[in-house]
């Protein structure tokens, strides 16, 4: 849900703060998914790691965009 919400927030509404909150929520739900899956299947949970690295980079980029365009 948060993945699809990012583009309308960032480019449609041009609201950097809402886009930053969206990326943060994407990171939070990804971490929650990894933790909840860990007990039943560690391999699938570890497959989230590259995606979570990408989300962390996206969060840093969006935070810098939001900060520089305040």
N, C-alpha and C positions, 0 to 999 in steps of 0.2 A: 504494500500500500504506500509506504513512505517513498519507495523508489519511484513510483509513478507520480507521486505528488510533487516531487522536486521540480520538474520542468515547468509546470504551470506557475509555481511559486516564484521561481528564479526568473524565467523569461516572459511569462504571461503577466503576472502582477508586478514584476521587477522589485520584489521585496526581499532584500538580502537577509534581513533578520529572520523572517519566516523560513527562508531556505536553510539558514544555519540551524535553526531549531529542528527542521525536518531531517537534516543530515545527522544531527545528534540523536534524534529518536531512531533513525535507521541503525546507528551504531548500537544504541541501547537494546533494540529488539534483536539485533544479530548476536550480541553477547548473551542475551537471555536465551535465545535459541540454542547456542552452543552449550550453555550450562545445562539446559533441560534435556538435551539429546545425549550429553556425555555419559550419563549412567546407563543408557541402553545401548549406545553404539558409539564408541570412541573414534572409530575411523571416519564416520560421517561427520562427527563434530569437528575433527581436525581438518576436514575438507573445507570448512568455513574459514580457515585461517587466511588464505590468500584474499578472499573477498573482504574480510575484516581489515586487512592491511590496506586494501584499496579504499575502503570506507574511511579509515583514519586519514589517509592522504586527502580524500575529498573533504573531510571535515577541516583539515588544516587549510586547504585552499579556500574553502568557503568562509572560514573565519578570517582569513587575510583579506578576502574581497569585501566582507562586511566591515572590517576595521578600516580599510583604506577608503571606503565609500560612505563613511558616516557623515 
